[in-house]
Amino acid sequence: MLGSGSKVRVRVGKTTDSKVLSRIFKESWSLAYNGILPHAHLDSLAKQRSPEWWRRLIKGEDGGLLVLELDGTVAGYATLGPARQGGPQQGEIFELYLDPIYQGLGLGEHLFEGCRAKLDERGLAGLVVWALLDNTPACDFYWRRGGRPIKSTFTRIGGARLEKVAFAWG
């Protein structure tokens, strides 16, 4: 658990976060998808999400990248915006990941709620999040936050055929 003096803050991403976001992406995705996605595909994704990739994303974003800080250290990130598919949910969280050393401490809930607040601020009612069914920790996380599966589909990632599930709120 977090110490009583720990300071947790969710804020919009800055270009100075690029290097740490690249590392968090690589480590959190390796942990989440090892054994689910082909190793070569994970390596390729990690190389694509270089610090320069993150700098370009942040420069082009309008607050759609949030970072979570714990005592001033970036511990995770989320990307969000208008839902990509039609339906009653207008907002979507595209990615939500924590540095593996900060997982299991309750920080994901802070980041999730920060995303909900940002989507509300943008006037986007309802929320959808897609998760790979084989990523049990993610599915459990969204279930515990009150999300309920509304649909599923299959996708191909790195040559693997995987089922993904949409969790919805509101």
C-alpha positions in Angstrom: 0.0 0.0 0.0 0.9 3.6 -0.3 2.3 5.5 2.6 0.0 8.1 4.2 2.4 10.9 3.1 2.5 9.7 -0.5 1.4 12.3 -3.1 -0.4 11.0 -6.1 -1.2 13.3 -9.0 -2.7 12.9 -12.5 -1.7 15.5 -15.0 -1.4 16.0 -18.8 1.7 14.6 -20.3 4.7 16.8 -21.1 7.5 16.3 -23.7 9.9 16.0 -20.8 8.1 12.7 -19.9 9.0 11.1 -23.2 12.0 9.0 -22.0 10.2 7.6 -19.0 7.0 6.9 -21.0 9.0 4.9 -23.5 10.5 2.8 -20.7 7.1 2.3 -19.0 5.5 1.3 -22.2 8.2 -1.3 -22.9 8.2 -2.8 -19.4 4.4 -2.7 -18.8 3.6 -4.2 -22.2 6.3 -6.9 -21.7 4.7 -7.9 -18.4 1.1 -7.7 -19.6 1.5 -9.5 -22.9 4.4 -11.9 -22.4 3.0 -15.3 -23.5 0.0 -13.6 -25.2 1.7 -11.7 -28.0 4.6 -13.0 -30.0 7.9 -11.9 -28.5 9.1 -10.4 -31.8 6.0 -8.3 -32.0 6.5 -7.0 -28.5 10.1 -6.1 -29.3 9.0 -4.3 -32.4 6.3 -2.3 -30.6 8.9 -1.3 -27.9 11.2 0.0 -30.6 8.4 2.0 -32.3 7.4 3.7 -29.0 10.8 5.5 -28.7 11.1 8.7 -26.7 10.9 10.6 -30.0 7.5 8.8 -30.8 6.2 10.0 -27.4 7.5 13.6 -28.0 5.6 13.7 -31.3 2.4 12.3 -29.6 2.6 14.8 -26.8 3.2 17.8 -29.1 0.1 16.8 -31.2 -2.1 16.0 -28.3 -4.7 18.2 -26.7 -4.7 16.6 -23.2 -5.3 13.1 -24.5 -2.3 11.7 -22.7 -2.4 11.7 -18.9 0.5 10.6 -16.6 0.3 9.5 -13.0 2.9 10.7 -10.7 3.8 9.3 -7.3 5.8 11.7 -5.2 6.9 13.5 -8.4 7.9 10.3 -10.2 6.0 9.3 -13.4 4.5 5.9 -12.5 2.1 5.3 -15.4 0.2 6.8 -18.3 -3.1 6.6 -20.1 -4.3 7.8 -23.5 -8.0 8.7 -24.1 -10.3 10.5 -26.4 -13.6 10.2 -28.4 -14.7 6.5 -28.8 -13.4 5.0 -32.0 -16.5 3.0 -32.7 -20.1 4.1 -32.7 -22.3 3.4 -29.8 -23.7 5.1 -26.7 -20.3 5.5 -25.1 -18.7 8.6 -26.4 -15.4 8.5 -24.6 -12.7 5.8 -24.7 -9.5 5.0 -22.8 -7.2 3.6 -25.4 -4.3 2.6 -23.1 -3.8 2.6 -19.3 -0.5 1.2 -18.0 1.6 1.5 -14.9 5.3 0.9 -14.4 5.4 -2.7 -13.2 7.1 -1.6 -9.9 3.9 0.4 -9.1 1.3 -2.2 -10.0 -0.9 -3.6 -7.3 -0.7 -0.4 -5.1 -4.1 1.1 -6.1 -2.5 3.7 -8.4 -4.4 2.4 -11.5 -7.7 3.5 -9.9 -6.3 7.1 -9.6 -5.3 7.1 -13.3 -8.6 5.6 -14.3 -10.6 8.2 -12.4 -8.4 10.9 -13.9 -9.3 9.7 -17.4 -13.0 9.7 -16.5 -12.7 13.2 -15.2 -10.9 14.4 -18.4 -13.5 12.7 -20.6 -16.3 14.4 -18.6 -14.5 17.7 -18.9 -14.6 17.2 -22.7 -18.4 16.5 -22.6 -17.9 12.8 -23.7 -20.7 10.8 -21.9 -20.2 7.1 -21.2 -16.9 5.2 -21.5 -15.6 2.2 -23.2 -12.3 0.4 -22.8 -11.1 -2.6 -24.9 -8.9 -5.3 -23.3 -7.5 -8.5 -24.6 -9.5 -11.4 -23.0 -6.2 -13.2 -22.2 -5.0 -10.1 -20.2 -6.8 -11.3 -17.1 -5.4 -8.6 -14.8 -6.7 -5.8 -17.1 -10.1 -7.4 -17.4 -10.3 -7.9 -13.7 -9.3 -4.3 -13.1 -12.0 -2.9 -15.4 -14.6 -5.3 -13.9 -13.7 -4.0 -10.4 -14.1 -0.4 -11.6 -17.7 -1.2 -12.6 -17.2 -1.9 -16.3 -19.3 -4.6 -17.8 -18.6 -6.5 -21.1 -20.8 -5.3 -23.9 -19.2 -7.0 -26.9 -16.2 -8.9 -28.0 -14.4 -9.5 -31.3 -11.3 -11.1 -32.6 -8.2 -9.3 -33.8 -4.9 -10.2 -35.2 -1.8 -8.9 -33.4 1.6 -9.9 -34.5 0.1 -12.9 -36.3 -1.8 -14.1 -33.2 -5.6 -14.3 -33.3 -6.8 -12.9 -30.0 -10.2 -12.0 -28.5 -10.8 -8.5 -27.2 -13.6 -7.4 -25.0 -15.2 -4.0 -24.7 -16.0 -2.9 -21.1 -18.5 0.0 -20.8 -19.7 2.4 -18.2 -22.7 4.8 -18.5 
